[in-house]
């Protein structure tokens, strides 16, 4: 009876070992997550990279057309086809 229990535990241990990813992959994923967190924190601390730049909310969707929200595109003529 002890032999069957030991063989079952050995088989479960082997199956569990085969299902886990290699340690190098786990280390790579941890480093990747750490680098992402550090770059996100640095970007948040630095703030916007251009004067007048705002967050990525609903910019331009709640404004009347031609009043901004898309840079200088509001005053440009977008009809450049030959059919007009």
N, C-alpha and C positions, 0 to 999 in steps of 0.2 A: 504494500500500500504506500509506503514511503517512496518507493521507486517511481510509482506512477505520478505522485505529487511532484517529485523532483523533475521528472521529464516534462511535466506540464509547465512548471515554472521556467525550465530552461527553454522550452519552445516559446513561451510568452515573452521571455527576455530577448530572445533572438528576433522575434517578430517586432517587438518594440524598438529594438536597435536598428532594424532595417527601415522602419517608418520615420525615424527622426532624421532631419537633414544633417549634412556633415558640419562639423564645427566651423570650418572655414566659411561656409555659407552664412551661418548664424553670425559670425564676427563681421562679415561684410555687410549684412543687413543692419546690424547695430551701428557700424560706422556710417553707413548711408543715412540712417535716421538721425544720428548725431550731427552730421554735416548739414542736413536739411534744417534741423532746429537752430543751429548756429547761424546759418545764412539768413533764415527768416528773422531771427532776433536782430542781426546786424542791419537788415533792410528796414525793419520797423524802427530801429533807433536812428537810422540815417534820415528817414522821412522821404518826402517826394524828391525826385531827381531834377525837376524842372520848375521854374517859378510859375505859379498859377495852377499847378497840377493838383487835382483833387482825387479823392478816393473813388473806387469803382462802384458807385451806387447806381442810381437810375438817372445818371446825368444825361440831359437832353430829352428824356422821355416825357417829362412833365412841363417842358417849356414850349412856348409857341415857336413855330419854325422861323428860322432866321435870327434867333436871339442868342445863339451860341450853343454850347454843349458839344459841338463837334469841331472846335477850332475855328478856322476861317472858311469852312465849307458853307456857311449859311448864306454868303453873298455871291457864291459861284453859280454860274449858269451850267446846269448839268445836262442840257439838251444839246448833244453834239452829233446827233445822227443826221443822215441825209434826208430823212422823211419829214422833217419839220421845217 
